Amino acid sequence: MSSERVVLVTGGNRGIGRAIAERFVQEGYRVAVTARSGEGPEGTLTVRADVTDAAAVDAAFTEVERELGAVEIVVANAGITKDTLLMRMSEDDFDSVVATNLGGAFRVVKRASKGMLKARFGRVILISSVVGLYGSAGQVNYASSKSALVGFARSLTRELGARGITANVVAPGFIETDMTAALPEDTQAEYRKSIPAGRYGSASEVAGAVAWLASDDAAYISGAVIPVDGGLGMGH
């Protein structure tokens, strides 16, 4: 069944988004990624889109629909950070992060929902963060935007759950990416101490959870928050 499904991953040119796109390609899905720059992994269709721009999102979907067919699985992964303490956080630091991380998910999912309603099938998977529920000093903007995705998925589940559409949240913890690799070694060691698993996760481990939520095995799971964090955020 999977090979007939069309997947769109936003921010699929690097890091976790790229790993998710690669996993769907391996499993035989037809995969498109949005990117502001760079290209998605081999076997994917890359479309240019800035998720803060509704017209750009619409154009990207139109291109994917023309090349691959209607999007049945959407993974809202595109995100940015502008970390600073609240007292120093500018209006733009807050607004731009929320516009991308939350507003981007809204624009992409709204556009995807048209085809899903028609097909009476859909998988909406929102990439959040352990920080969304656990909190993090210097990340009021980022944590707020990621926490909001839970309310988004649960409201969507209540709206569209009877139409064969699920909406779930994956909340990664510390994952080995370029961003974490850039941290000083003592900072990395400090973070590792707080993770029960004693290590960072891999982007492919996040991708595995996403692929499962997209599968037929997860058809009765909706409005859930699936942590992939080595136990860091337990109970949050």
C-alpha positions as CSV (number, residue, x, y, z in Angstrom):
1,M,0.0,0.0,0.0
2,S,2.8,2.4,0.9
3,S,4.2,2.7,-2.6
4,E,1.0,4.4,-3.7
5,R,1.0,7.0,-1.0
6,V,2.4,10.5,-1.6
7,V,4.4,12.1,1.2
8,L,5.4,15.7,1.6
9,V,8.1,16.6,4.2
10,T,8.8,20.3,4.9
11,G,12.4,21.2,5.5
12,G,13.5,17.9,4.0
13,N,16.9,19.1,2.8
14,R,18.9,18.5,6.0
15,G,18.9,17.0,9.5
16,I,15.8,15.3,10.8
17,G,13.6,16.2,7.8
18,R,16.1,14.7,5.4
19,A,16.3,11.5,7.5
20,I,12.5,11.3,7.4
21,A,12.4,11.7,3.7
22,E,15.1,9.1,3.2
23,R,13.1,6.6,5.3
24,F,9.9,7.1,3.3
25,V,11.9,6.6,0.0
26,Q,13.3,3.3,1.4
27,E,9.8,2.1,2.2
28,G,8.7,2.8,-1.3
29,Y,6.6,5.9,-0.9
30,R,6.5,8.7,-3.4
31,V,8.3,11.5,-1.6
32,A,8.5,15.3,-2.0
33,V,10.3,17.7,0.2
34,T,10.1,21.5,0.6
35,A,13.3,23.4,1.0
36,R,14.2,27.1,0.9
37,S,17.7,26.1,-0.4
38,G,19.6,22.8,-1.1
39,E,18.0,19.6,-2.3
40,G,16.2,16.7,-0.7
41,P,17.7,13.2,-0.7
42,E,18.0,11.0,-3.8
43,G,14.7,9.7,-5.0
44,T,12.7,12.7,-3.8
45,L,11.1,15.7,-5.6
46,T,12.4,19.0,-4.2
47,V,10.0,22.0,-4.4
48,R,10.9,25.5,-3.2
49,A,8.8,26.9,-0.5
50,D,8.9,29.3,2.4
51,V,6.3,28.0,4.8
52,T,5.6,31.5,6.1
53,D,4.1,32.3,2.7
54,A,0.7,30.8,1.9
55,A,1.0,31.5,-1.8
56,A,4.4,29.7,-1.9
57,V,3.0,26.7,0.0
58,D,0.0,26.5,-2.4
59,A,2.4,26.6,-5.4
60,A,4.6,23.9,-3.9
61,F,1.5,21.6,-3.4
62,T,0.3,22.3,-6.9
63,E,3.7,21.2,-8.2
64,V,3.7,18.0,-6.1
65,E,0.2,17.2,-7.1
66,R,1.1,17.6,-10.8
67,E,4.3,15.4,-10.5
68,L,3.3,12.8,-7.9
69,G,-0.4,13.1,-7.1
70,A,-2.4,14.4,-4.1
71,V,-0.4,14.5,-0.8
72,E,-1.8,11.9,1.6
73,I,0.9,12.1,4.3
74,V,2.3,15.5,5.4
75,V,5.2,15.9,7.8
76,A,5.5,19.5,9.1
77,N,9.1,19.6,10.1
78,A,10.4,23.0,8.9
79,G,11.5,25.0,11.9
80,I,13.9,27.7,13.1
81,T,15.3,29.0,16.4
82,K,16.2,32.4,17.6
83,D,17.3,31.7,21.1
84,T,17.7,34.4,23.7
85,L,16.4,35.2,27.2
86,L,13.0,36.7,27.4
87,M,14.3,40.1,28.6
88,R,16.4,40.4,25.4
89,M,13.9,38.7,23.0
90,S,12.7,41.1,20.3
91,E,9.3,41.2,18.7
92,D,10.8,39.7,15.6
93,D,12.7,37.0,17.5
94,F,9.3,35.8,18.8
95,D,7.1,36.5,15.7
96,S,9.4,34.9,13.1
97,V,9.8,31.7,15.1
98,V,6.1,31.3,15.7
99,A,5.3,32.2,12.1
100,T,7.6,29.4,10.8
101,N,7.2,26.7,13.4
102,L,3.5,27.1,14.1
103,G,2.2,29.2,11.2
104,G,4.1,27.0,8.8
105,A,2.4,23.9,10.1
106,F,-0.9,25.6,9.8
107,R,-0.4,26.7,6.2
108,V,0.9,23.3,5.1
109,V,-1.7,21.2,6.9
110,K,-4.6,23.4,5.7
111,R,-3.5,23.0,2.1
112,A,-2.9,19.3,2.5
113,S,-6.3,18.7,4.2
114,K,-8.2,19.5,0.9
115,G,-6.9,16.4,-0.8
116,M,-7.1,14.3,2.4
117,L,-10.8,15.1,2.8
118,K,-11.5,14.1,-0.8
119,A,-9.6,10.8,-0.4
120,R,-11.0,10.2,3.1
121,F,-7.4,9.3,4.1
122,G,-4.7,11.4,5.6
123,R,-1.7,11.3,8.0
124,V,-0.7,14.6,9.6
125,I,2.6,14.3,11.5
126,L,3.9,17.4,13.3
127,I,7.5,17.5,14.5
128,S,7.6,19.2,17.9
129,S,10.4,19.0,20.5
130,V,10.9,17.8,24.1
131,V,11.4,21.5,24.8
132,G,7.8,22.1,23.9
133,L,6.6,20.4,27.1
134,Y,9.7,20.4,29.2
135,G,10.7,24.0,28.7
136,S,14.1,25.5,28.1
137,A,15.6,28.8,29.3
138,G,16.3,31.1,26.4
139,Q,13.6,29.4,24.2
140,V,10.3,31.0,25.2
141,N,9.6,31.5,21.4
142,Y,10.7,28.1,20.2
143,A,9.1,26.2,23.1
144,S,5.8,28.0,22.7
145,S,5.7,27.3,19.0
146,K,6.5,23.6,19.6
147,S,4.0,23.2,22.5
148,A,1.3,24.7,20.4
149,L,1.5,21.8,17.9
150,V,0.0,19.5,20.5
151,G,-3.2,21.6,20.6
152,F,-3.1,21.8,16.8
153,A,-3.0,18.0,16.4
154,R,-5.7,17.4,19.0
155,S,-8.1,19.9,17.6
156,L,-7.5,18.6,14.1
157,T,-8.2,15.1,15.3
158,R,-11.6,16.2,16.7
159,E,-12.4,18.0,13.4
160,L,-11.2,15.4,10.9
161,G,-10.9,12.1,12.9
162,A,-14.1,10.7,11.4
163,R,-12.8,11.1,7.8
164,G,-9.9,8.6,8.0
165,I,-7.4,11.4,8.9
166,T,-5.1,11.1,11.9
167,A,-3.0,13.9,13.4
168,N,-0.1,13.2,15.7
169,V,3.0,14.9,17.2
170,V,6.5,13.5,17.4
171,A,8.7,15.2,20.0
172,P,12.4,14.5,19.5
173,G,14.9,15.1,22.3
174,F,18.6,15.7,21.8
175,I,19.3,14.3,18.3
176,E,22.7,14.1,16.6
177,T,22.5,16.8,13.9
178,D,24.8,19.6,12.7
179,M,23.2,21.9,15.3
180,T,24.1,19.6,18.3
181,A,27.5,18.8,16.8
182,A,28.4,22.6,17.0
183,L,27.9,22.7,20.8
184,P,31.0,22.7,22.9
185,E,32.0,19.2,24.1
186,D,31.5,20.0,27.8
187,T,28.0,21.3,27.0
188,Q,27.2,18.1,25.1
189,A,28.5,16.0,28.0
190,E,26.3,18.0,30.4
191,Y,23.2,17.4,28.3
192,R,24.0,13.7,28.0
193,K,24.0,13.4,31.8
194,S,20.4,14.5,31.9
195,I,19.2,11.9,29.3
196,P,18.3,8.5,30.9
197,A,19.5,6.7,27.8
198,G,22.9,8.3,28.2
199,R,23.3,9.3,24.6
200,Y,21.9,11.5,21.9
201,G,19.3,10.0,19.5
202,S,19.9,9.6,15.8
203,A,17.7,11.3,13.1
204,S,16.9,7.9,11.7
205,E,15.3,7.0,15.1
206,V,13.0,9.9,14.7
207,A,12.3,8.9,11.1
208,G,11.3,5.4,12.3
209,A,8.6,6.8,14.6
210,V,7.3,9.1,11.8
211,A,7.2,6.2,9.3
212,W,5.2,4.1,11.8
213,L,2.7,6.9,12.4
214,A,2.2,7.1,8.7
215,S,1.6,3.4,8.3
216,D,-1.7,1.4,8.3
217,D,-0.6,0.0,11.7
218,A,-1.2,3.4,13.3
219,A,-4.6,4.1,11.8
220,Y,-6.3,4.2,15.2
221,I,-3.7,6.5,16.8
222,S,-4.5,10.2,16.7
223,G,-3.9,13.2,18.9
224,A,-0.9,11.4,20.5
225,V,2.5,12.9,21.4
226,I,5.2,10.4,20.7
227,P,8.5,11.3,22.5
228,V,11.8,10.2,20.8
229,D,14.0,11.5,23.6
230,G,15.7,8.6,25.5
231,G,13.4,9.3,28.5
232,L,14.5,12.9,28.9
233,G,11.0,14.4,29.1
234,M,9.1,11.6,30.8
235,G,5.6,12.6,31.9
236,H,5.7,16.0,30.3
